Amino acid sequence: MKWRTRAKFLLHHSSFILLPLLLTSCATAAPQKFSSATPLEWSQRLAHSEMARQTNAPKWDYTMGLFTLSLLKLNEQIPDARFVKFSEEKVGSLISSNGFVQGYKRSEYQLDALNPGKTALALFESVTNQDARYLHACDELVSQLDDQPRTFDGGFWHKQRYTNQMWLDGIYMASPFYAAMGRYFIKPNKAYDEVAKQIRLIDEHTYDAKTGLNYHGWDAAKIQPWANPANGCSSNFWGRAEGWYAMALVDVLDFMPTNHPGRAQIIATLQRTAKGIVKWQDAKTGLWWQVMDQGGRQGNYLEATASAMFVYALAKGVNHGYLSRDLIPAIERGYAGIIENLITDDGGGKWSLTKCCSVAGLGGSPSNGHYRSGSFDYYISEPVVSNDLKGIGPFILAGIEVQQLDRTKSK
């Protein structure tokens, strides 16, 4: 069902299209500072530093979708026209007047390709005249899920070429966007039911009770070289995969109706996921390891993108009442650990986030000499870089939530 029948009438009913508001508080206590700056000040520092670094031409990409969404969220807290302008240039400029998305290839059925839709939707909902091209684009993107390839039990494949595979990453890429778009459907429960189902399936297939963590991926056919032939799971607990999953859980809840039966399931899954995350937090630094349960093993390292994702998800979970306030010390240790160990002052008002895993995945072609096996050695072999958007975006979001967390502490 296309936009004309699903969402057109909602353009004139603004009460249906308000962004979920971040929690606010009447508390007047000064926000806590980390290395002489508040969390929102740190978010601003990294936001402006990264915008200055981003000089390449716009490209429809999930990482830019994450970064621009973080800028628009930061704009809600500290209005700055530069955040909106940058987001319009990097994402909005790729959307034509009729909603065509330059660089989007539906035939690839990539869940990753849906992630920038969150920015497009935020731009639509925050622009005064509600530019219809953004909603046209979002409708086209979300309609991909109508015929997304599925596993035997209904799980979305991560991509067309990743046959029978569900990845934790994909839950973040698709589920919050699908849930947000549910408000524009004639039958919104279609989206909410599907989101709850995808989370239930990935959790059933990838959760490991012993560690409290989730394996990166699951092969329903159990034939991939990286898959355990007994359960189809990959062999390790990669930090950023768990980070994508944690962010997905807490973000989906922004849109799941309070009376939807799947909401309680998602909150329970978030609570269990949070418990596993905190279990593997490094006691000395407050950070998290690239391979989460093997801290200290030779070659393993404390990784920035996952650490930022965890701080964001945990803090937001506490702020919204999904998670216990007992987690506040762990959250603050994690945030302080990022500032103290991973942020560098580049001079001239520029800042960097270091120790970011550049990329990691599963599968690929052995013929090119770089098969992504999912082994410990594989995860520690990928390049480590600074200022990856997969870390900058969550760090900005973490600052928003940690500052709000400080307010809740003063109640």
C-alpha positions as CSV (number, residue, x, y, z in Angstrom):
1,M,0.0,0.0,0.0
2,K,1.5,3.3,-1.1
3,W,1.8,6.7,0.5
4,R,-1.4,8.0,-1.2
5,T,-3.6,5.6,0.8
6,R,-1.5,5.2,3.9
7,A,-0.4,8.7,4.9
8,K,-1.7,11.5,2.7
9,F,-4.5,12.4,5.0
10,L,-2.2,12.7,7.9
11,L,-0.4,15.6,6.4
12,H,-3.2,17.8,7.6
13,H,-3.5,16.3,11.0
14,S,-0.4,17.5,12.8
15,S,-1.4,15.9,16.1
16,F,-0.4,12.6,14.6
17,I,3.1,13.6,13.5
18,L,4.8,15.0,16.6
19,L,8.2,13.7,17.4
20,P,8.5,11.9,20.7
21,L,9.7,14.5,23.2
22,L,12.7,13.9,25.3
23,L,12.0,13.8,29.0
24,T,12.2,17.2,30.7
25,S,12.5,18.1,34.3
26,C,11.9,21.2,36.4
27,A,15.0,20.4,38.5
28,T,17.3,23.4,38.6
29,A,20.5,21.7,39.8
30,A,23.5,22.4,37.6
31,P,24.3,19.5,35.3
32,Q,27.3,17.4,36.2
33,K,30.5,18.1,34.3
34,F,33.0,15.6,32.9
35,S,36.5,17.0,32.4
36,S,35.1,20.6,32.9
37,A,32.3,20.4,30.4
38,T,28.7,19.2,30.6
39,P,27.5,16.3,28.5
40,L,25.6,18.7,26.1
41,E,28.7,20.8,25.7
42,W,30.6,17.6,24.8
43,S,27.9,16.7,22.3
44,Q,28.2,20.2,20.7
45,R,32.0,19.9,20.5
46,L,31.9,16.7,18.7
47,A,29.0,17.7,16.5
48,H,30.7,20.9,15.2
49,S,34.0,19.1,14.9
50,E,32.5,16.4,12.7
51,M,30.4,18.7,10.6
52,A,33.6,20.5,9.7
53,R,35.3,17.2,8.7
54,Q,32.4,16.1,6.5
55,T,33.3,17.7,3.2
56,N,32.4,14.8,0.8
57,A,29.4,14.9,-1.4
58,P,26.2,13.6,0.1
59,K,25.6,9.8,-0.1
60,W,22.6,7.8,1.0
61,D,24.3,5.9,3.8
62,Y,23.3,4.5,7.2
63,T,26.2,6.1,9.0
64,M,25.2,9.6,7.8
65,G,21.7,8.8,8.7
66,L,22.8,8.1,12.3
67,F,24.9,11.2,12.5
68,T,22.3,13.6,11.1
69,L,19.6,12.1,13.4
70,S,21.9,12.8,16.3
71,L,22.2,16.4,15.1
72,L,18.5,16.9,14.9
73,K,18.1,15.4,18.4
74,L,20.7,17.8,19.6
75,N,18.9,20.7,17.9
76,E,15.8,19.9,20.0
77,Q,17.9,20.6,23.1
78,I,20.1,23.4,21.9
79,P,18.6,24.9,18.7
80,D,21.2,25.6,16.1
81,A,20.2,26.2,12.5
82,R,23.5,24.7,11.4
83,F,22.4,21.2,12.6
84,V,19.3,21.4,10.5
85,K,21.1,22.8,7.5
86,F,23.7,20.1,7.5
87,S,21.1,17.4,7.8
88,E,19.2,18.9,4.9
89,E,22.4,19.0,2.8
90,K,23.6,15.5,3.6
91,V,20.2,13.7,3.5
92,G,17.5,16.0,2.3
93,S,19.4,16.9,-0.9
94,L,19.2,13.3,-2.0
95,I,15.4,13.4,-2.0
96,S,13.7,14.8,-5.1
97,S,10.4,16.7,-5.2
98,N,8.4,13.5,-5.7
99,G,10.2,11.6,-3.0
100,F,12.7,9.7,-5.2
101,V,15.9,8.8,-3.1
102,Q,19.1,9.2,-5.0
103,G,21.4,6.2,-4.3
104,Y,18.7,4.0,-2.8
105,K,18.4,0.6,-4.5
106,R,15.2,-1.2,-3.4
107,S,16.2,-4.4,-5.3
108,E,19.1,-4.9,-2.8
109,Y,16.7,-5.2,0.1
110,Q,19.3,-3.8,2.5
111,L,18.0,-3.0,5.9
112,D,20.9,-0.6,6.3
113,A,19.4,1.6,3.5
114,L,16.4,2.3,5.7
115,N,18.3,4.1,8.4
116,P,18.6,7.5,6.8
117,G,14.8,7.4,6.6
118,K,14.8,8.4,10.3
119,T,16.5,11.7,9.4
120,A,14.0,12.2,6.5
121,L,11.1,11.6,8.8
122,A,12.6,13.9,11.5
123,L,13.1,16.6,8.8
124,F,9.5,16.2,7.7
125,E,8.2,16.5,11.2
126,S,10.3,19.4,12.2
127,V,9.9,21.6,9.1
128,T,7.2,24.1,9.5
129,N,5.5,23.5,6.2
130,Q,6.0,19.7,6.5
131,D,7.7,19.2,3.2
132,A,5.8,16.3,1.6
133,R,8.8,15.0,-0.4
134,Y,10.3,13.7,2.9
135,L,7.2,11.7,3.7
136,H,7.0,10.4,0.1
137,A,10.5,9.1,0.5
138,C,9.8,7.5,3.9
139,D,6.8,5.8,2.5
140,E,8.8,4.4,-0.4
141,L,11.6,3.2,2.0
142,V,9.3,1.5,4.5
143,S,7.3,-0.2,1.7
144,Q,10.5,-2.2,1.1
145,L,9.6,-4.3,4.1
146,D,6.3,-5.4,2.5
147,D,8.3,-7.9,0.4
148,Q,11.6,-8.0,2.3
149,P,13.0,-11.6,2.0
150,R,12.4,-13.6,5.2
151,T,13.7,-16.6,7.1
152,F,11.4,-19.6,7.5
153,D,9.9,-18.1,10.7
154,G,9.5,-14.6,9.3
155,G,12.7,-12.8,10.2
156,F,13.9,-10.1,7.8
157,W,17.0,-11.0,5.9
158,H,19.7,-8.4,6.6
159,K,20.2,-8.0,2.8
160,Q,19.1,-9.8,-0.3
161,R,22.6,-11.2,-0.8
162,Y,22.8,-12.4,2.9
163,T,20.4,-15.2,2.4
164,N,18.5,-16.5,5.4
165,Q,20.5,-14.2,7.8
166,M,19.4,-12.0,10.6
167,W,21.9,-9.6,12.1
168,L,21.6,-7.5,15.3
169,D,22.5,-4.5,13.2
170,G,19.4,-4.9,11.1
171,I,17.1,-4.5,14.1
172,Y,18.4,-1.0,14.6
173,M,18.3,-0.1,10.9
174,A,14.7,-1.1,10.3
175,S,12.7,-1.5,13.5
176,P,12.6,2.0,15.0
177,F,11.9,3.5,11.5
178,Y,9.2,0.9,10.9
179,A,7.6,1.7,14.3
180,A,7.8,5.5,13.7
181,M,6.1,5.1,10.3
182,G,3.3,3.1,11.9
183,R,1.7,6.4,12.8
184,Y,1.2,7.0,9.1
185,F,-0.4,3.7,8.3
186,I,-4.2,3.2,7.9
187,K,-3.6,0.1,10.0
188,P,-0.7,1.0,12.3
189,N,-0.7,-2.3,14.2
190,K,0.8,-3.9,11.0
191,A,4.0,-2.0,11.9
192,Y,3.9,-2.5,15.6
193,D,3.2,-6.2,15.4
194,E,6.0,-6.7,12.9
195,V,8.5,-4.8,15.0
196,A,7.7,-6.8,18.1
197,K,8.0,-10.0,16.0
198,Q,11.4,-9.1,14.6
199,I,12.8,-8.4,18.1
200,R,11.3,-11.6,19.5
201,L,12.9,-13.6,16.7
202,I,16.3,-12.1,16.9
203,D,16.3,-12.5,20.6
204,E,15.2,-16.1,20.5
205,H,17.9,-17.0,18.0
206,T,20.9,-15.0,19.2
207,Y,20.6,-14.6,23.0
208,D,23.1,-16.5,25.1
209,A,22.0,-17.1,28.7
210,K,25.5,-17.8,30.0
211,T,27.0,-14.5,29.0
212,G,23.8,-12.4,28.9
213,L,24.8,-11.3,25.4
214,N,23.6,-11.8,21.8
215,Y,25.6,-13.3,19.0
216,H,26.2,-10.9,16.1
217,G,24.3,-12.9,13.5
218,W,22.1,-16.0,12.9
219,D,21.9,-18.2,9.8
220,A,18.5,-19.8,9.6
221,A,19.8,-22.4,7.1
222,K,22.9,-23.1,9.3
223,I,25.1,-23.4,6.3
224,Q,27.3,-20.3,6.4
225,P,31.0,-21.0,7.2
226,W,30.7,-18.6,10.1
227,A,27.6,-20.2,11.6
228,N,27.5,-22.8,14.3
229,P,26.0,-25.9,12.6
230,A,24.0,-26.6,15.8
231,N,22.3,-23.3,16.3
232,G,23.2,-21.2,13.3
233,C,24.8,-18.4,15.4
234,S,28.1,-16.7,14.7
235,S,30.8,-17.4,17.2
236,N,31.4,-14.2,19.2
237,F,29.9,-11.3,20.9
238,W,30.9,-8.2,19.0
239,G,30.5,-4.9,20.9
240,R,28.9,-2.8,18.2
241,A,26.4,-5.4,17.2
242,E,25.2,-5.5,20.8
243,G,25.2,-1.7,20.7
244,W,23.0,-1.5,17.6
245,Y,20.6,-3.9,19.3
246,A,20.5,-2.0,22.6
247,M,19.8,1.3,20.8
248,A,17.1,-0.4,18.7
249,L,15.3,-1.6,21.8
250,V,15.2,1.7,23.5
251,D,14.4,3.7,20.3
252,V,11.5,1.4,19.3
253,L,9.8,2.2,22.6
254,D,9.5,5.8,21.5
255,F,6.8,4.7,19.1
256,M,5.2,1.5,20.4
257,P,1.8,2.3,21.9
258,T,1.5,1.8,25.6
259,N,-1.3,-0.7,25.1
260,H,0.4,-2.8,22.5
261,P,1.1,-6.3,23.8
262,G,4.6,-6.3,22.4
263,R,5.7,-3.3,24.4
264,A,6.1,-5.3,27.6
265,Q,8.1,-7.9,25.8
266,I,10.5,-5.3,24.4
267,I,11.0,-3.6,27.8
268,A,11.8,-7.0,29.3
269,T,14.2,-7.7,26.5
270,L,15.9,-4.3,27.1
271,Q,16.2,-5.0,30.8
272,R,17.8,-8.3,30.2
273,T,20.1,-6.8,27.5
274,A,21.1,-4.0,29.9
275,K,22.1,-6.5,32.6
276,G,24.3,-8.4,30.1
277,I,25.9,-5.1,29.0
278,V,26.8,-3.9,32.5
279,K,28.1,-7.4,33.4
280,W,30.9,-7.0,30.8
281,Q,31.8,-3.3,31.5
282,D,35.5,-2.9,32.1
283,A,36.0,-2.2,35.8
284,K,39.1,0.1,35.4
285,T,37.9,2.4,32.6
286,G,34.2,2.0,32.4
287,L,34.4,1.2,28.7
288,W,33.6,-2.0,26.8
289,W,35.7,-4.3,24.7
290,Q,35.6,-5.0,21.0
291,V,34.9,-8.7,21.8
292,M,32.8,-8.1,24.8
293,D,33.4,-11.2,27.0
294,Q,37.2,-11.5,26.3
295,G,38.5,-8.4,27.9
296,G,42.3,-8.4,28.3
297,R,42.8,-11.1,25.7
298,Q,45.8,-10.2,23.5
299,G,44.7,-8.0,20.6
300,N,41.4,-7.1,22.1
301,Y,40.8,-3.4,22.8
302,L,38.4,-1.0,24.5
303,E,36.2,0.3,21.6
304,A,34.5,3.6,21.2
305,T,31.4,3.0,19.1
306,A,30.0,0.3,21.3
307,S,30.8,2.2,24.5
308,A,29.0,5.2,23.2
309,M,26.0,3.1,22.1
310,F,25.8,1.4,25.5
311,V,25.9,4.7,27.4
312,Y,23.2,6.1,25.2
313,A,20.9,3.1,25.4
314,L,21.3,2.7,29.2
315,A,20.9,6.3,30.0
316,K,17.8,6.7,27.8
317,G,16.4,3.5,29.3
318,V,16.7,5.0,32.8
319,N,15.4,8.4,31.8
320,H,12.2,6.8,30.4
321,G,11.7,4.5,33.4
322,Y,12.4,1.3,31.5
323,L,15.6,0.5,33.4
324,S,16.5,0.8,37.1
325,R,18.2,3.9,38.4
326,D,20.7,1.4,40.0
327,L,22.4,1.6,36.6
328,I,23.3,5.3,36.9
329,P,26.8,4.6,38.4
330,A,27.7,2.3,35.5
331,I,26.4,4.8,33.0
332,E,28.4,7.6,34.4
333,R,31.5,5.5,34.6
334,G,31.0,4.6,30.9
335,Y,30.5,8.2,29.9
336,A,33.5,9.4,31.9
337,G,35.5,6.6,30.5
338,I,34.9,7.8,26.9
339,I,35.8,11.4,27.8
340,E,38.9,10.5,29.7
341,N,40.2,7.7,27.4
342,L,38.9,8.2,23.9
343,I,38.4,11.9,23.3
344,T,41.3,14.0,22.1
345,D,41.7,17.7,21.8
346,D,42.9,18.4,18.2
347,G,43.3,22.2,18.8
348,G,41.5,25.0,17.3
349,G,38.3,24.0,18.9
350,K,38.3,20.6,17.2
351,W,37.8,17.3,19.0
352,S,38.1,13.6,18.0
353,L,36.7,10.3,19.1
354,T,39.4,7.6,18.9
355,K,39.5,3.8,18.9
356,C,36.5,3.2,16.6
357,C,36.2,-0.1,14.9
358,S,35.9,1.0,11.3
359,V,33.7,-1.9,10.0
360,A,32.9,-5.5,10.8
361,G,30.4,-8.0,9.4
362,L,29.9,-11.7,8.5
363,G,30.6,-13.5,5.3
364,G,31.9,-12.1,2.1
365,S,34.1,-13.8,-0.5
366,P,37.2,-15.8,0.5
367,S,38.5,-15.1,-2.9
368,N,39.4,-11.5,-2.1
369,G,41.4,-12.6,0.9
370,H,39.1,-11.0,3.5
371,Y,36.5,-13.4,4.6
372,R,34.6,-12.1,7.6
373,S,34.6,-15.2,9.7
374,G,33.2,-13.8,13.0
375,S,36.1,-15.2,14.9
376,F,37.9,-13.3,17.7
377,D,40.9,-12.9,15.4
378,Y,38.6,-11.5,12.7
379,Y,37.0,-8.8,14.9
380,I,40.3,-7.5,16.2
381,S,41.8,-7.4,12.7
382,E,39.5,-4.8,11.3
383,P,40.9,-1.2,11.1
384,V,40.7,1.0,14.1
385,V,40.1,4.6,13.2
386,S,39.1,8.0,14.7
387,N,35.8,9.8,14.2
388,D,33.7,7.1,12.7
389,L,30.1,8.3,12.4
390,K,29.0,5.1,14.1
391,G,30.7,6.4,17.2
392,I,30.2,10.2,16.8
393,G,26.4,9.8,16.4
394,P,25.8,7.7,19.5
395,F,28.3,9.9,21.5
396,I,26.2,13.0,20.7
397,L,23.0,11.1,21.7
398,A,24.7,9.8,24.9
399,G,25.5,13.4,25.9
400,I,21.8,14.4,25.5
401,E,20.7,11.5,27.7
402,V,23.4,11.7,30.3
403,Q,22.7,15.4,30.9
404,Q,19.0,14.5,31.3
405,L,20.1,11.7,33.6
406,D,21.8,14.2,35.8
407,R,18.6,16.1,36.1
408,T,16.7,13.0,37.2
409,K,19.2,12.4,39.9
410,S,18.4,15.7,41.5
411,K,14.7,14.9,41.9
